[in-house]
Amino acid sequence: TLNDSKTISTEVTESVKVAETTMVKIDAARENYRPCGVRTAALFFVLNDLVSVDPMYQFSLDAYVQLFTMSIDKSSEKNPMCGSVEERIE
């Protein structure tokens, strides 16, 4: 049973190392999208506040999602080989 415990301990240690490496990669990927999130939030609140200028500018969530999806599609049409987030934001 001591050997079993050592084997399990080794496996758990290896799993923790893999999880830590994966966590670092996920954190790095998430940080790449932060500028996009900031711009998206600004766009959302600008569109949301347009209703105070004129009720004609009132957007529903569906309209906002359609606009957001269209902007993603246009950015990929602009450069289909574009791989990085920074390039897609431009």
Secondary structure, DSSP 4 states (H G I P E B T S, - for coil): -HHHHHHHHHHHHHHHHHHHHHHHHHHHHHHHHHHHHHHHHHHHHHHHHHHHH-GGG---HHHHHHHHHHHHHHHHHH-TT--SHHHHH-
